[in-house]
């Protein structure tokens, strides 16, 4: 595959995955790359992950009386 074709495919990959041009080119050329760490996500949108919560703040307790709502 020519370099221009790889670059064209890398630009398409960048738009879809948000990768940098260098990373997209490396992947398409078959070079092993380290995956970029993804931020932790929580199940509920209002909660903060353990990494975002201060160490002295307690984890929220479950409130079973609200489950039936």
Phi, psi and omega in degrees: 000137183285162181296322181293324178292319176298319180294321178297314179294323179296321179293322176295316179299322179300318181295324183280315188261343183080012179287165174281163179299318182298316181293317179298319178296317181298317180295315181293331178279353176091012179280141177289133178230151176281133178293143179286136180293136179260144180294148178292143177243152177256159181289325182252138186296332183275347183276151174261147178288167181300328180289330182274341184276136175299151185298328183275353180274132180284155174286140183298139179277146178294146180240086186297336181293344180266351184294332183277354180284000000 
